[in-house]
Structure formats: structure tokens, C-alpha cells
Amino acid sequence: MMRRFLAWALMFGAVLSAAACSREGGDQSRAQTHKARLGGTLVKLGDHAAHIEFVHNAVSGDLTAHVVDSHAATRVRLAQETISLHLISRAGDDATGQLVLGAVDDPALGEKRGDASQFAAASEFLRRRSRFTVVLTQIEVAGEAFRDVSFPFPEGNESAHDVAGE
């Protein structure tokens, strides 16, 4: 009886573990893709270390960054109070801009400057454009620093990627 219970428990755990990410193919490595939960642009940091989901409102020029874990599921709070971005137009006008996203206080979640997972700012540059290149200057997540992370917006850089042994 105990063996049957343990077998069911192990099988259930394996199913839950496999469901954490959508995966395709491969024997020793699997291709993983993650979904942006808020309908934004998903950007991975490093080799599956964490993600940032960028949500852009082209009417207001608002850009909000939500820092999440490696599976793009759980919020990850940062000690830094700002995230700096360099923006480059892809509309053929060679325009550039700088944007500093500030930490968003969220009393419902207990988040505040220096302990936040959400960062936001508004920009005239973003009101006129929906396609641009973003260079995230520097961010530190879980003690790991990432510098000059470049990606096209709204495409992002989250595509199927191989993860061995996960």
C-alpha cells in the first residue's frame, strides 16, 4: 500500500514539474517557451535566469516592467530602485531616447522602492512609436548582474531555447 502511494506521489510530482514550462522535443535538452502573462513583451535575462515582461501603452506612452522568475510565473523583487533603458526607433527616423523606470509602490503586495518587482515610467518617445529597440543598461536579479541586454520591441527575445537537464 505504501509503495503504491509513493509511486502515485512521484508520478504526480513529475507531472507538476513538467507542466511548469511548455516544452517540445529533445531527449537530453528540451525547447522551452514561456508566455507573457500580462499580454506584454517577454525578455529573458541570461541563460534562463529570470524574465522581464514589458507592457507598453502606446496612447499614454507608459511602459511597465514586471520582473519575474525563470518560468515567467512568480514576481521577483529587486533591491534596485530604477531600471534604465536606451530606446532606438525602428521607424526609420534614427530617433533615440533614454527612459528610467522607477520602482512602483504596491501596498497590497508589500512592495516599495528597494523591494519591488514592478517598474514604470512614461515617455513622449513611446507615444509616437510601437516598434523600437531597447537596451536594458543594467539589472541585478538574485545576485546576478545583467548588462546591455538588447531586444526588439514588441518581439522581445523569448523564443524557444534549450535547457539541459531541467
N, C-alpha and C positions, 0 to 999 in steps of 0.2 A: 504494500500500500504506500509506504513511504517512498519507494523508488518511483512509482507511478506519479506521485505528487511532484517529486523533484524533476522528473522528465517533463511534465507539463509546465512547471515553473521555468525551466531552462528554455523550452520552446517559446513560451510567452515572451520571455526576455529577449530572445533572438528576434522575434517578430517586431517588438517595440524598437529595438536597436536599428533594424533595417529600415523602419519607417521614418527614422529621423531625417533622412535626406532622400530625395528621389534619385535613383541610381539606374544606370544602364550598363550592361555588358561587362566584359573583362573577367579574368579569373583571379589574378592577384591584385589588380588595381581596378577601380570602378570609376566610371564617369559620374560626377555629381553635378546637379544643377539645383540652385536654390531660387525661391520665389520671393519677390518683394512683397511683403505683407500689406503695405500701405498703398500699393499701386505706383510706387516711385521707381527710381533707378538704383539697382543694387551694384555696389562696388566692393570687391573683395580686397582685403588687406593681406599682403604676404601670401604664403602658401597655406591658405585655408585657416588663418589665424582668427580673423573676425571679418565683419562686413559693416558697411555704412549704407543705409538706404536714404537717398536724396529725393525729397518731394518738392517739386517746383510748381509754383502758381504763376503762370505767365501773365495773368491780368494784373496782379498786385506786385509782381517782381519778388515775391517771397521765395526763399529756399530754406528748407528744413532738413537737417541731417539727423538720422536716428542711428546710433551706434548699437550694433547687435553682435551676437556671438558667431562662431564659425558656421552654424547651421541657419543663420539669419532668423532665429526664433526668439531669443531672450535678450532683453536690454543689457547693455554693458555700460556701466558708469565710468566716466573718466575724471581724473583729477584736474586736467587742464580746463581752463575757463573759456577758451576760444579755439576755433579751428580756422586757419587762414587758407584761402583759396585764390588761385590765379585763374582768371577766366579769359578764354581766347575765342573770339567769334569764328563761326564756321559759315558765315553768311557772305563771305567774300569782301567784307569791309575792313578787314585787318584790325578791328577794334579789340582792345583788351581791357580788363578791369580787375580790381582787387576786391575781395569780399572777406570780411571777418565775421564768422558765425559765432554768436555768443551763446553760452550755456543757458538753457531755459529752466527757470524755476518751476517745479511742479509739486506743490504741497501734497496733492493726492498720492503721489508716489514717493514723497520724501526726498525729491531731487532738488538740488540747488547748485549754484556756481561752485565748481570744485568737486562736485559729486553728482554729475548729470550724464544722461545718455542722449539727450536731445539738445541740438544747437540750431539757431535760426538767425536770419537777417533778411533784409530786403535791399534791392538794388535796381536802379534805373537800367543798368546794363541788362538785367534779367527780364525786364518788362518788354524789351524790344526783341528778344531772341529766345528761340526754343531749342536751337542746336548750337552747341559750343563745346569747346574742350575745357576740361577742368584739370588743374594741377593742385592737388592737396599738398600743401607745403610740408607739414609735419603733424603727426598724430602719434600718441603713445597709448597703446591698448594692452592691458595686463602686463605691463613692464616691457613691452616690445615696441620699439620706435620704428615708424614707417615715414620715409621722406620722399617727396616729389612723386607721389602716386598720380599718374596721369591717366585720364579716361575720357572717351567721347560721351557727351550728354545729348540725347537721353539714352543712348545704348548701354552705357556702363561697361564694366569689364567682367561681369559674372556670366560665364558661359560654362559649358561642361568642362570639368577639369578632373584630372586623375588624382585619386587619393589611394595610396597603397596601404593595405592592411587595416583600414578603418572599418 
